[in-house]
Amino acid sequence: MANTKSAIKRINITERNRLRNKAYKSAVKTLMKKYFSAVDSYTADPTPEKMEQIEQAMSAAYSKIDKAVKRRVLHRNNGARKKARLAQVLQKVTAAS
């Protein structure tokens, strides 16, 4: 256990940051899963409405990834890799159509 006042403060700050980082990472994963499920539903039934859902899901995921990178929850290369993965899945689906 921490002995000094500054060490106790660092423990509190670290815990606060850990929870914030966990929330961002969880939200990014959730939005990516929603995007992938939207793409899967589009491949099963390609309609303009489904394409709109994909675009909205992609926009939300990109936004959350960018915010996580801006707040240094994710490294910028990690964020870029996630966004590239999203774009790559959409490119495969639209090329097949």
N, CA and C of each residue as an Amber inpcrd file, in Angstrom:
protein
   291
   0.8520000  -1.1860000   0.0000000   0.0000000   0.0000000   0.0000000
   0.8880000   1.2360000   0.0000000   0.3770000   2.3070000  -0.6090000
   1.1460000   3.5440000  -0.7210000   1.3030000   4.2190000   0.6390000
   2.4760000   4.7810000   0.8500000   2.7660000   5.4380000   2.1190000
   2.6310000   6.9530000   2.0470000   3.0340000   7.5280000   0.9280000
   3.0440000   8.9920000   0.8360000   1.7470000   9.5090000   0.2430000
   1.5040000  10.7890000   0.4930000   0.2880000  11.4270000  -0.0180000
   0.3000000  11.4600000  -1.5440000   1.4760000  11.7230000  -2.1360000
   1.5680000  11.7930000  -3.5980000   1.3460000  10.4150000  -4.2280000
   1.8120000   9.3570000  -3.5660000   1.6040000   8.0090000  -4.0950000
   0.1250000   7.6290000  -4.0480000  -0.5540000   8.0220000  -2.9920000
  -1.9970000   7.7640000  -2.8820000  -2.7420000   8.5120000  -3.9810000
  -2.3270000   9.7320000  -4.2400000  -2.9580000  10.5310000  -5.2960000
  -2.7330000   9.8740000  -6.6660000  -1.5180000   9.3800000  -6.9050000
  -1.2310000   8.7260000  -8.1780000  -2.0940000   7.4730000  -8.3610000
  -2.3090000   6.7370000  -7.2840000  -3.1660000   5.5440000  -7.3560000
  -4.5840000   5.9420000  -7.7590000  -5.0880000   7.0190000  -7.1690000
  -6.4410000   7.4860000  -7.4990000  -6.5330000   7.9310000  -8.9530000
  -5.5250000   8.6610000  -9.4150000  -5.5220000   9.1470000 -10.7960000
  -5.4170000   7.9780000 -11.7710000  -4.5670000   7.0260000 -11.4490000
  -4.3940000   5.8630000 -12.3140000  -5.6930000   5.0700000 -12.4430000
  -6.3860000   4.9040000 -11.3490000  -7.6570000   4.1750000 -11.3830000
  -8.6960000   4.9180000 -12.2110000  -8.7600000   6.2280000 -12.0480000
  -9.6950000   7.0440000 -12.8290000  -9.3870000   6.9180000 -14.3220000
  -8.1050000   7.0060000 -14.6750000  -7.7120000   6.8920000 -16.0790000
  -7.9870000   5.5000000 -16.6300000  -7.7630000   4.4760000 -15.8150000
  -8.0000000   3.1050000 -16.2450000  -9.4740000   2.8950000 -16.5900000
 -10.3530000   3.4270000 -15.7690000 -11.7850000   3.2870000 -16.0220000
 -12.2060000   4.0510000 -17.2760000 -11.6340000   5.2330000 -17.4650000
 -11.9570000   6.0070000 -18.6690000 -11.4760000   5.2740000 -19.9110000
 -10.2460000   4.7550000 -19.8650000  -9.7040000   4.0270000 -21.0100000
 -10.5410000   2.7910000 -21.3150000 -10.9620000   2.0940000 -20.2630000
 -11.7750000   0.8970000 -20.4310000 -13.0960000   1.2350000 -21.1160000
 -13.6990000   2.3560000 -20.7220000 -14.9710000   2.7690000 -21.3230000
 -14.7990000   3.0760000 -22.8070000 -13.7340000   3.7890000 -23.1600000
 -13.4980000   4.1120000 -24.5640000 -13.2480000   2.8560000 -25.3870000
 -12.3910000   1.9770000 -24.8810000 -12.0670000   0.7630000 -25.6300000
 -13.2970000  -0.1170000 -25.8090000 -14.1170000  -0.2080000 -24.7840000
 -15.3310000  -0.9980000 -24.8670000 -16.2900000  -0.4050000 -25.9030000
 -16.4250000   0.9170000 -25.9010000 -17.3160000   1.5750000 -26.8580000
 -16.8270000   1.3740000 -28.2890000 -15.5220000   1.4370000 -28.4950000
 -14.9600000   1.2250000 -29.8340000 -15.2660000  -0.1960000 -30.3050000
 -15.0600000  -1.1730000 -29.4320000 -15.3330000  -2.5670000 -29.7970000
 -16.8070000  -2.7740000 -30.1220000 -17.6770000  -2.1760000 -29.3280000
 -19.1220000  -2.3170000 -29.5480000 -19.5220000  -1.7170000 -30.8900000
 -19.0220000  -0.5210000 -31.1900000 -19.3790000   0.1260000 -32.4530000
 -18.8200000  -0.6340000 -33.6470000 -17.6440000  -1.2170000 -33.4800000
 -17.0820000  -2.0190000 -34.5740000 -17.9320000  -3.2680000 -34.8070000
 -18.3900000  -3.9020000 -33.7440000 -19.2440000  -5.0760000 -33.8910000
 -20.5600000  -4.7120000 -34.5740000 -21.1330000  -3.5580000 -34.2090000
 -22.3760000  -3.1150000 -34.8550000 -22.1500000  -2.8760000 -36.3430000
 -20.9950000  -2.3120000 -36.6740000 -20.6600000  -2.0590000 -38.0760000
 -20.5400000  -3.3750000 -38.8400000 -19.8160000  -4.3400000 -38.2640000
 -19.6360000  -5.6200000 -38.9410000 -20.9740000  -6.3480000 -39.1100000
 -21.8520000  -6.2470000 -38.1280000 -23.1570000  -6.8940000 -38.2670000
 -24.0010000  -6.1850000 -39.3320000 -23.8510000  -4.8650000 -39.4530000
 -24.5650000  -4.1300000 -40.5070000 -24.0650000  -4.5520000 -41.8820000
 -22.7690000  -4.7480000 -42.0030000 -22.2030000  -5.2010000 -43.2820000
 -22.6880000  -6.6070000 -43.6050000 -22.7360000  -7.4740000 -42.6000000
 -23.2250000  -8.8380000 -42.8240000 -24.6840000  -8.8410000 -43.2720000
 -25.4970000  -7.9880000 -42.6510000 -26.9010000  -7.9320000 -43.0500000
 -27.0470000  -7.3680000 -44.4670000 -26.1290000  -6.4910000 -44.8630000
 -26.1610000  -5.9480000 -46.2300000 -25.7940000  -7.0290000 -47.2370000
 -24.8340000  -7.8700000 -46.9060000 -24.4430000  -8.9270000 -47.8410000
 -25.5840000  -9.9270000 -48.0310000 -26.3690000 -10.1490000 -46.9910000
 -27.5040000 -11.0610000 -47.0980000 -28.6250000 -10.4560000 -47.9380000
 -28.8300000  -9.1330000 -47.8060000 -29.9340000  -8.4660000 -48.5030000
 -29.4990000  -7.0490000 -48.8720000 -28.8400000  -6.8750000 -50.0300000
 -28.3320000  -5.5360000 -50.3950000 -29.4500000  -4.5750000 -50.8080000
 -29.8000000  -3.6850000 -49.8970000 -30.7910000  -2.6490000 -50.1770000
 -30.1970000  -1.2990000 -49.8040000 -30.7450000  -0.2220000 -50.3430000
 -30.2340000   1.1130000 -49.9990000 -30.3600000   1.4500000 -48.5110000
 -31.4030000   0.9190000 -47.8700000 -31.5860000   1.1810000 -46.4430000
 -30.4560000   0.5600000 -45.6270000 -30.0460000  -0.6360000 -46.0340000
 -28.9570000  -1.3170000 -45.3270000 -27.6350000  -0.5790000 -45.5350000
 -27.4670000   0.0040000 -46.7290000 -26.2420000   0.7710000 -46.9920000
 -26.2180000   2.0190000 -46.1080000 -27.3700000   2.6220000 -45.8820000
 -27.4400000   3.7730000 -44.9750000 -27.0480000   3.3750000 -43.5610000
 -27.5020000   2.2090000 -43.1330000 -27.1360000   1.7160000 -41.7990000
 -25.6300000   1.5130000 -41.6920000 -25.0380000   0.9890000 -42.7570000
 -23.5830000   0.7920000 -42.7670000 -22.8690000   2.1290000 -42.6430000
 -23.3200000   3.1110000 -43.4060000 -22.6680000   4.4220000 -43.3730000
 -22.7900000   5.0800000 -42.0030000 -23.9600000   4.9470000 -41.3690000
 -24.1280000   5.5100000 -40.0280000 -23.2510000   4.7980000 -39.0110000
 -23.1990000   3.4790000 -39.1150000 -22.3680000   2.7040000 -38.1840000
 -20.8940000   3.0200000 -38.3850000 -20.4880000   3.1890000 -39.6290000
 -19.0920000   3.5160000 -39.9240000 -18.7460000   4.8950000 -39.3830000
 -19.6340000   5.8380000 -39.5650000 -19.4090000   7.1870000 -39.0710000
 -19.2670000   7.2070000 -37.5560000 -20.1330000   6.4720000 -36.8770000
 -20.0800000   6.4210000 -35.4100000 -18.7880000   5.7610000 -34.9310000
 -18.3930000   4.6870000 -35.5980000 -17.1620000   3.9830000 -35.2120000
 -15.9400000   4.8600000 -35.4680000 -15.8910000   5.5120000 -36.6360000
 -14.7590000   6.4040000 -36.9480000 -14.6680000   7.5230000 -35.9150000
 -15.8040000   8.0830000 -35.5660000 -15.8280000   9.1890000 -34.6140000
 -15.2880000   8.7480000 -33.2590000 -15.7390000   7.6040000 -32.7680000
 -15.3000000   7.1220000 -31.4600000 -13.8150000   6.7560000 -31.4820000
 -13.3610000   6.1690000 -32.5820000 -11.9360000   5.8420000 -32.7000000
 -11.1010000   7.1110000 -32.6850000 -11.5330000   8.1210000 -33.4450000
 -10.7890000   9.3880000 -33.4840000 -10.7420000  10.0550000 -32.1160000
 -11.8480000  10.0030000 -31.3760000 -11.8690000  10.5920000 -30.0340000
 -10.9430000   9.8320000 -29.0900000 -10.9090000   8.5130000 -29.2140000
 -10.0240000   7.7100000 -28.3660000  -8.5620000   8.0200000 -28.6760000
  -8.2480000   8.2260000 -29.9390000  -6.8730000   8.5740000 -30.3190000
  -6.5310000   9.9710000 -29.8140000  -7.4700000  10.8780000 -29.9320000
  -7.2310000  12.2490000 -29.4860000  -6.9600000  12.3120000 -27.9880000
  -7.6420000  11.4710000 -27.2330000  -7.4590000  11.4440000 -25.7780000
  -6.3740000  10.4570000 -25.3490000  -5.6540000   9.9140000 -26.3300000
  -4.5300000   9.0020000 -26.1070000  -4.9200000   7.7130000 -25.3950000
  -6.1540000   7.2990000 -25.5770000  -6.5750000   5.9920000 -25.0900000
  -6.0210000   4.9300000 -26.0350000  -6.0650000   5.2270000 -27.3300000
  -5.4770000   4.3620000 -28.3440000  -4.3090000   5.0970000 -29.0020000
  -3.3020000   4.3440000 -29.4070000  -2.1960000   4.9170000 -30.1750000
  -2.7220000   5.2560000 -31.5660000  -2.1430000   6.2710000 -32.1910000
  -2.6790000   6.7060000 -33.4870000  -2.5780000   5.6130000 -34.5460000
  -1.5340000   4.7850000 -34.5020000  -1.4280000   3.6870000 -35.4700000
  -2.4890000   2.6240000 -35.2140000  -2.8140000   2.3880000 -33.9480000
  -3.8580000   1.4360000 -33.5940000  -5.2020000   1.9360000 -34.1300000
  -5.4680000   3.2320000 -33.9540000  -6.7030000   3.8150000 -34.4800000
  -6.7650000   3.7340000 -35.9930000  -5.6500000   4.0210000 -36.6480000
  -5.6030000   3.9590000 -38.1060000  -5.8310000   2.5330000 -38.5880000
  -5.2700000   1.5670000 -37.8750000  -5.4370000   0.1680000 -38.2480000
  -6.8930000  -0.2610000 -38.1170000  -7.5560000   0.1710000 -37.0570000
  -8.9650000  -0.1650000 -36.8650000  -9.8260000   0.4470000 -37.9730000
  -9.5650000   1.6940000 -38.3080000 -10.3370000   2.3570000 -39.3600000
 -10.0900000   1.7040000 -40.7160000  -8.8490000   1.2980000 -40.9660000
  -8.5320000   0.6320000 -42.2300000  -9.2520000  -0.7060000 -42.3250000
  -9.3400000  -1.3920000 -41.1930000 -10.0430000  -2.6770000 -41.1620000
 -11.5180000  -2.4910000 -41.5010000 -12.1280000  -1.4300000 -40.9690000
 -13.5340000  -1.1400000 -41.2750000 -13.7080000  -0.8490000 -42.7640000
 -12.8220000  -0.0190000 -43.2990000 -12.9260000   0.3580000 -44.7080000
 -12.7050000  -0.8470000 -45.6160000 -11.7860000  -1.7180000 -45.2340000
 -11.4640000  -2.8910000 -46.0360000 -12.6640000  -3.8320000 -46.1500000
 -13.4000000  -4.0050000 -45.0660000 -14.5750000  -4.8820000 -45.0900000
 -15.6290000  -4.3120000 -46.0310000 -15.8360000  -3.0080000 -45.9660000
 -16.8360000  -2.3840000 -46.8450000 -16.4010000  -2.4820000 -48.3030000
 -15.1180000  -2.3050000 -48.5480000 -14.6080000  -2.3740000 -49.9220000
 -14.8190000  -3.7660000 -50.5120000 -14.5960000  -4.8050000 -49.7310000
 -14.8080000  -6.1650000 -50.2110000 -16.2760000  -6.4000000 -50.5710000
 -17.1720000  -5.8850000 -49.7210000 -18.6060000  -6.0950000 -49.9370000
 -19.0850000  -5.3400000 -51.1760000 -18.6630000  -4.1010000 -51.3310000
 -19.1270000  -3.3130000 -52.4750000 -18.5000000  -3.7840000 -53.7800000
 -17.2850000  -4.3340000 -53.7210000 -16.6600000  -4.8610000 -54.9310000
 -17.3650000  -6.1250000 -55.4140000 -17.8640000  -6.9040000 -54.4620000
 -18.5690000  -8.1430000 -54.8170000 -19.9380000  -7.8520000 -55.4140000
 -20.5250000  -6.7140000 -55.0430000 -21.8790000  -6.3870000 -55.5280000
 -21.8990000  -5.9990000 -56.9710000
